[in-house]
Amino acid sequence: MRLSHPGGAPLHLSYCTNVHPAEDLDGIIAQFDGYAVPIRERLGVDVLGLGLWLAAPVAAALAADPALRGRLRRELTTRGLEVVTLNGFPYRSFQDPVVKYAVYQPDWTTPERLSYTLDLARVLADLLPDDAARGSVSTLPLAWRDPWNATMAEQAARRLDELAAGLAAVESDTGRVVRVAFEPEPGCVVETTEQAVAHLADADHDRLGVCLDLAHLACAWEEPAAALRALRDAGLPIVKVQLSAALETDEPEALREYVEPRFLHQTRTPAGDAADDLDDALDRRLPAPWRVHYHVPLHVSPAAPLTATTPLLREALAELAGGPQPLCDHFDVETYTWGVLPVALRPQTGEQLAEGIADELDFVRAELRHLGVKA
C-alpha cells in the first residue's frame, strides 16, 4: 500500500507472496483472488502492494514474452494490486515438503542465478507503476557458507559485475531503474552487516545494495542503529527491508513444537554459539538465550516463555522511517512460515491465512503511523 513519510517521500508497504506455493502464471493469478484481494478489502485500501515471488520457470517465460508481462500487469491493476519489489531468493519449489539447504541453490557463483535475477528485473520493469521511482529484487547473500573459497568468491564477484551491467541494460531499454538487494542471513557467506560491507565493497552501489531482513538482523544479535550506521558509512544502500520477527527464549525446551521438516531454523546465542537448525540446537543444548530464524506473525506474541524480536523490529523502523527522510522506501512483510507453525497456531483455511496477513500489515501500518507516516 502507498504511505507518505513526513519528509514527503512515498513509501511502499507490501506482503511477500512466497508464502503461497503456486509456480505458474495461472496459479499466481489465482492467488490474487484467493488472498490479495481479500487482504486489500480487509485493510480498506484502494491499492495493495505485493512483494511478488516468481519461480525461475515462470520468470523466464515472462521475461521472454511482452504479451505475458502485459497480461500480468493487467491482472494486477484490475484487482487494485501493484508490485514494486520481487523476492528473488528462492529459485523454485519454496513451499515443497522439504526445502532446507536447497533454498541456497543455485548460488551467485552460477550463471543460472544471474539469469534468473535479470529475468526478474526485466519483468519488474514492466510491472512497476508509472509513478514508482524504482523497483527492487531481493536475493540470497551470495551462497551458503560451506563450501566457499577464493575461487568461488572470484566467480561471484564476476557475476555481480555482470548483474550490474545487466541492470544498466534494463534501464537503458525500459527507462526504469531496478536495484538488486543482497539479504544477509544466518549461516550464509554474508550473515552480518560487517560481512555485507566487506563482500559488497567493490559492487556497483548505484544498482546493488542490501535487503535488511529484521529477523535475520535479530538472529545476528545486531543493534539496528549500529547496523544502519555501518551500512551508511560504507555507502551501501538499503534497497529493501523485510519486516519479520524471530523467536527468542531463555528456555529452549519450549521450542520443541517449532521443530519442523521444511525450512532451516538457524539458531544463535549472543555469545556466538550457532546451530544450522533448531533440532540440532536442542540436541546440542546450546547455552541460552536463543534467537531462532523462524519468522513468526508480527501482530501476535508467542506463548510464554517464548517471545518474538518485535522490539528490535520497532527499533529498526524508528531508525529507518523516524528521521527527517526515510532510509529505505520498500518495506515487505515476509512471514513465509504460516504453513509450518505449530498446529494450534496454523491457519486452517485460506480465509484465515488472508486474515492473518492483513493483521500483520495493519500492525506495521500502525507502527509507521506512530512515527508520523501517513497511511
C-alpha positions as CSV (number, residue, x, y, z in Angstrom):
1,M,0.0,0.0,0.0
2,R,1.1,3.6,-0.5
3,L,2.3,5.5,2.5
4,S,3.7,9.0,2.9
5,H,6.7,9.9,5.0
6,P,6.6,13.2,6.9
7,G,9.5,14.4,4.8
8,G,7.4,13.9,1.7
9,A,8.9,10.7,0.3
10,P,6.5,7.9,-0.7
11,L,6.9,4.6,1.0
12,H,5.7,1.2,-0.3
13,L,4.4,-1.4,2.1
14,S,3.6,-4.9,0.7
15,Y,3.5,-8.6,1.7
16,C,5.6,-11.3,0.2
17,T,3.8,-13.9,-1.8
18,N,6.5,-16.6,-1.2
19,V,4.1,-17.8,1.5
20,H,2.0,-19.3,-1.4
21,P,3.1,-22.3,-3.4
22,A,1.9,-21.6,-7.0
23,E,4.7,-21.5,-9.6
24,D,2.8,-21.0,-12.9
25,L,1.1,-17.9,-14.1
26,D,-2.5,-19.1,-13.8
27,G,-1.7,-20.3,-10.2
28,I,-0.2,-16.9,-9.4
29,I,-3.2,-15.0,-10.7
30,A,-5.5,-17.3,-8.7
31,Q,-3.5,-16.2,-5.5
32,F,-4.6,-12.7,-6.2
33,D,-8.3,-13.6,-5.9
34,G,-7.8,-16.1,-3.1
35,Y,-5.6,-13.9,-0.9
36,A,-4.5,-10.5,-2.1
37,V,-7.9,-9.0,-2.9
38,P,-9.4,-10.2,0.4
39,I,-6.4,-8.7,2.2
40,R,-6.8,-5.4,0.4
41,E,-10.5,-5.3,1.2
42,R,-9.9,-6.2,4.9
43,L,-7.4,-3.3,5.1
44,G,-9.8,-0.9,3.4
45,V,-7.2,0.4,0.9
46,D,-7.6,1.1,-2.8
47,V,-4.2,-0.4,-3.7
48,L,-2.3,-3.3,-2.1
49,G,1.3,-3.9,-2.7
50,L,2.6,-7.4,-3.3
51,G,6.2,-8.5,-2.9
52,L,5.8,-10.9,-5.7
53,W,7.7,-14.2,-5.8
54,L,8.1,-15.7,-9.2
55,A,9.8,-19.1,-9.5
56,A,12.5,-19.4,-12.2
57,P,10.5,-21.1,-14.9
58,V,7.6,-18.5,-14.8
59,A,10.1,-15.7,-14.5
60,A,11.9,-16.9,-17.7
61,A,8.6,-17.2,-19.5
62,L,7.5,-13.7,-18.6
63,A,10.9,-12.2,-19.4
64,A,10.7,-13.7,-22.9
65,D,7.2,-12.6,-23.7
66,P,6.0,-9.0,-23.5
67,A,2.4,-10.1,-24.0
68,L,2.6,-12.3,-20.9
69,R,4.0,-9.4,-18.9
70,G,1.2,-7.2,-20.2
71,R,-1.4,-9.8,-19.1
72,L,0.2,-10.0,-15.6
73,R,0.2,-6.2,-15.2
74,R,-3.5,-6.0,-16.2
75,E,-4.4,-8.8,-13.8
76,L,-2.8,-6.9,-11.0
77,T,-4.2,-3.5,-11.9
78,T,-7.8,-4.6,-12.3
79,R,-7.7,-6.0,-8.8
80,G,-6.2,-3.0,-7.1
81,L,-2.8,-4.6,-6.8
82,E,0.7,-3.3,-7.6
83,V,4.3,-4.5,-7.5
84,V,7.5,-2.5,-6.8
85,T,9.5,-5.4,-5.4
86,L,10.2,-9.0,-6.2
87,N,11.6,-11.7,-3.9
88,G,14.3,-13.4,-5.9
89,F,15.8,-15.5,-3.1
90,P,14.1,-18.9,-3.6
91,Y,14.7,-20.2,-7.1
92,R,11.8,-22.6,-7.1
93,S,9.9,-25.1,-5.0
94,F,9.9,-22.9,-1.9
95,Q,6.9,-24.5,-0.3
96,D,7.9,-28.1,-1.0
97,P,7.6,-30.5,1.9
98,V,11.4,-30.3,2.5
99,V,13.4,-27.2,1.4
100,K,16.2,-26.7,4.0
101,Y,19.6,-26.1,2.3
102,A,18.1,-26.3,-1.3
103,V,16.9,-22.7,-1.0
104,Y,20.6,-21.6,-1.4
105,Q,20.9,-23.2,-4.8
106,P,21.8,-22.0,-7.4
107,D,24.1,-19.5,-5.8
108,W,25.9,-16.4,-7.1
109,T,28.8,-18.4,-8.5
110,T,26.5,-19.8,-11.2
111,P,25.1,-18.4,-14.5
112,E,21.6,-19.7,-13.5
113,R,21.4,-17.3,-10.6
114,L,22.4,-14.4,-12.7
115,S,20.0,-15.3,-15.5
116,Y,17.1,-15.7,-13.0
117,T,17.8,-12.3,-11.4
118,L,18.0,-10.5,-14.7
119,D,14.8,-12.2,-15.8
120,L,13.1,-10.8,-12.7
121,A,14.5,-7.3,-13.3
122,R,13.1,-7.4,-16.9
123,V,9.7,-8.5,-15.6
124,L,9.6,-5.9,-12.8
125,A,10.5,-3.1,-15.2
126,D,7.2,-3.7,-17.0
127,L,5.2,-4.3,-13.8
128,L,6.3,-1.1,-12.0
129,P,3.5,1.5,-11.5
130,D,4.2,4.5,-13.8
131,D,4.8,6.8,-10.8
132,A,7.2,4.4,-8.9
133,A,10.7,5.8,-8.6
134,R,12.3,2.4,-8.9
135,G,12.0,-1.4,-8.3
136,S,13.8,-3.8,-6.2
137,V,14.7,-7.5,-6.3
138,S,16.0,-9.3,-3.2
139,T,18.4,-12.2,-3.5
140,L,20.5,-14.6,-1.4
141,P,23.7,-13.4,0.3
142,L,26.0,-14.9,-2.3
143,A,25.9,-18.5,-1.1
144,W,25.7,-20.9,1.9
145,R,29.0,-20.6,3.8
146,D,30.2,-24.2,3.0
147,P,31.8,-24.7,0.6
148,W,33.2,-21.3,0.0
149,N,36.7,-20.5,-1.2
150,A,38.7,-17.8,-3.0
151,T,37.8,-19.3,-6.5
152,M,34.1,-19.1,-5.6
153,A,34.5,-15.6,-4.3
154,E,36.1,-14.5,-7.6
155,Q,33.3,-16.2,-9.6
156,A,30.7,-14.4,-7.5
157,A,32.4,-11.1,-8.0
158,R,32.3,-11.5,-11.8
159,R,28.6,-12.4,-11.6
160,L,27.9,-9.2,-9.7
161,D,29.7,-7.2,-12.3
162,E,27.6,-8.9,-14.9
163,L,24.5,-8.2,-12.9
164,A,25.2,-4.5,-12.6
165,A,25.8,-4.4,-16.4
166,G,22.5,-6.2,-17.0
167,L,20.6,-3.9,-14.7
168,A,22.0,-0.9,-16.6
169,A,20.8,-2.5,-19.9
170,V,17.3,-3.0,-18.4
171,E,17.3,0.7,-17.5
172,S,18.5,1.7,-21.0
173,D,15.9,-0.4,-22.7
174,T,12.9,0.5,-20.4
175,G,13.7,3.7,-18.7
176,R,13.0,2.0,-15.3
177,V,15.5,1.6,-12.5
178,V,15.7,-1.8,-10.8
179,R,18.1,-2.5,-8.0
180,V,19.1,-5.8,-6.5
181,A,19.4,-6.3,-2.7
182,F,21.5,-9.0,-1.1
183,E,19.9,-10.3,2.0
184,P,22.3,-11.2,4.9
185,E,21.1,-14.5,6.5
186,P,22.5,-16.7,9.3
187,G,24.8,-19.4,8.0
188,C,25.5,-17.8,4.7
189,V,28.6,-16.2,3.3
190,V,27.1,-12.9,4.2
191,E,25.5,-13.2,7.6
192,T,26.1,-9.9,9.3
193,T,26.2,-6.2,8.4
194,E,30.0,-6.3,8.7
195,Q,30.2,-9.1,6.2
196,A,27.8,-7.3,3.8
197,V,30.1,-4.3,3.8
198,A,33.1,-6.5,3.2
199,H,31.7,-8.6,0.4
200,L,29.9,-5.8,-1.4
201,A,32.6,-3.1,-1.0
202,D,33.5,-3.2,-4.7
203,A,30.0,-3.6,-6.1
204,D,28.1,-1.0,-8.0
205,H,26.3,0.8,-5.2
206,D,24.0,2.6,-7.6
207,R,22.4,-0.7,-8.5
208,L,23.4,-3.2,-5.8
209,G,22.8,-3.0,-2.1
210,V,21.3,-4.7,0.9
211,C,18.0,-6.3,1.8
212,L,17.7,-5.8,5.5
213,D,15.6,-8.7,7.0
214,L,14.8,-7.8,10.5
215,A,14.5,-11.4,11.8
216,H,18.0,-12.1,10.4
217,L,19.4,-8.9,12.0
218,A,18.0,-10.1,15.3
219,C,19.4,-13.6,15.0
220,A,22.9,-12.0,14.4
221,W,22.3,-10.1,17.7
222,E,23.0,-6.8,15.9
223,E,21.6,-3.5,17.1
224,P,19.7,-1.7,14.4
225,A,21.3,1.7,14.9
226,A,24.8,0.4,14.7
227,A,24.0,-1.8,11.7
228,L,22.4,1.0,9.8
229,R,25.3,3.3,10.6
230,A,27.8,0.8,9.3
231,L,25.9,0.5,6.0
232,R,25.6,4.3,5.7
233,D,29.3,4.8,6.4
234,A,30.2,2.2,3.7
235,G,27.9,3.9,1.2
236,L,25.9,0.7,0.8
237,P,22.2,1.4,0.2
238,I,19.4,-0.3,1.9
239,V,17.4,-1.2,-1.1
240,K,14.7,-3.1,0.7
241,V,13.5,-4.0,4.2
242,Q,11.9,-7.3,5.0
243,L,9.6,-6.9,8.0
244,S,10.0,-10.1,10.1
245,A,10.3,-11.2,13.7
246,A,12.3,-14.2,15.0
247,L,11.7,-16.4,18.1
248,E,13.6,-15.7,21.3
249,T,13.7,-17.5,24.6
250,D,15.7,-18.2,27.8
251,E,14.0,-21.6,28.0
252,P,14.9,-23.5,24.8
253,E,12.9,-26.7,25.6
254,A,9.8,-24.6,24.9
255,L,10.8,-24.6,21.3
256,R,10.3,-28.3,20.7
257,E,6.9,-27.8,19.0
258,Y,8.5,-25.5,16.4
259,V,10.8,-28.2,15.0
260,E,9.6,-29.0,11.5
261,P,10.9,-30.5,8.3
262,R,10.5,-27.8,5.7
263,F,12.8,-24.9,6.5
264,L,16.1,-24.3,8.2
265,H,15.8,-22.5,11.6
266,Q,19.3,-21.3,12.3
267,T,19.8,-20.7,16.0
268,R,22.2,-18.2,17.6
269,T,23.2,-17.1,21.0
270,P,24.7,-13.7,22.0
271,A,28.0,-15.4,22.8
272,G,28.3,-16.7,19.3
273,D,27.2,-20.3,19.7
274,A,25.5,-21.4,16.5
275,A,23.5,-24.3,15.0
276,D,22.2,-24.6,11.5
277,D,18.8,-25.9,12.6
278,L,16.6,-25.9,15.6
279,D,16.6,-29.6,16.3
280,D,20.4,-29.5,16.2
281,A,20.5,-26.7,18.7
282,L,18.2,-28.6,21.0
283,D,20.3,-31.8,20.8
284,R,23.5,-29.8,21.5
285,R,21.9,-27.8,24.3
286,L,23.4,-24.5,23.3
287,P,23.5,-22.1,26.2
288,A,20.5,-19.7,26.5
289,P,19.3,-17.2,25.5
290,W,18.5,-18.2,21.9
291,R,17.2,-16.3,18.9
292,V,15.9,-18.6,16.2
293,H,15.4,-17.9,12.4
294,Y,11.7,-18.7,12.5
295,H,9.6,-15.9,11.1
296,V,6.6,-15.6,13.4
297,P,3.5,-13.5,12.8
298,L,4.2,-9.8,13.6
299,H,0.9,-8.9,15.3
300,V,0.8,-11.6,18.0
301,S,3.2,-12.7,20.7
302,P,4.2,-16.4,21.1
303,A,3.1,-18.0,24.4
304,A,5.5,-17.6,27.3
305,P,8.3,-18.5,27.9
306,L,8.8,-17.7,24.2
307,T,8.9,-14.1,22.9
308,A,9.4,-12.5,19.4
309,T,12.0,-10.0,18.4
310,T,9.3,-7.4,17.8
311,P,11.0,-4.8,20.0
312,L,14.0,-4.9,17.6
313,L,11.6,-4.5,14.7
314,R,10.2,-1.3,16.3
315,E,13.8,0.0,16.9
316,A,14.7,-0.7,13.3
317,L,11.5,1.0,12.0
318,A,12.3,4.1,14.1
319,E,15.8,4.3,12.6
320,L,14.5,3.6,9.0
321,A,11.4,5.8,8.9
322,G,11.6,8.0,12.0
323,G,14.1,10.5,10.7
324,P,13.7,13.6,8.5
325,Q,14.0,11.3,5.4
326,P,13.5,7.6,5.2
327,L,16.5,5.3,4.8
328,C,14.5,3.0,2.5
329,D,11.3,3.1,0.6
330,H,10.4,-0.6,0.1
331,F,9.0,-2.4,3.1
332,D,7.8,-6.0,2.6
333,V,6.2,-8.2,5.3
334,E,7.8,-11.7,4.9
335,T,6.2,-14.3,7.1
336,Y,6.6,-17.3,4.9
337,T,6.2,-19.8,7.7
338,W,2.5,-19.7,8.3
339,G,2.1,-23.2,7.0
340,V,4.7,-24.8,9.4
341,L,3.6,-23.1,12.6
342,P,2.6,-25.4,15.4
343,V,-0.8,-26.8,14.6
344,A,-2.7,-24.7,17.2
345,L,-1.3,-21.5,15.7
346,R,-1.5,-22.5,12.0
347,P,-4.3,-21.1,9.7
348,Q,-6.6,-23.9,8.7
349,T,-8.2,-22.2,5.7
350,G,-7.2,-19.7,3.0
351,E,-9.5,-17.2,4.6
352,Q,-7.7,-17.5,7.9
353,L,-4.3,-17.0,6.2
354,A,-5.6,-13.9,4.4
355,E,-6.9,-12.5,7.7
356,G,-3.5,-13.2,9.4
357,I,-1.5,-11.5,6.7
358,A,-3.9,-8.5,6.7
359,D,-3.5,-8.2,10.5
360,E,0.3,-8.2,10.1
361,L,0.1,-5.4,7.5
362,D,-2.3,-3.5,9.8
363,F,0.2,-3.9,12.6
364,V,3.0,-2.4,10.5
365,R,0.8,0.4,9.3
366,A,0.0,1.3,12.9
367,E,3.7,1.2,13.9
368,L,4.6,3.6,11.0
369,R,1.8,5.9,11.9
370,H,3.3,6.3,15.4
371,L,6.4,7.5,13.5
372,G,4.4,10.2,11.7
373,V,4.0,8.2,8.4
374,K,0.6,8.9,6.8
375,A,-1.3,5.8,5.7
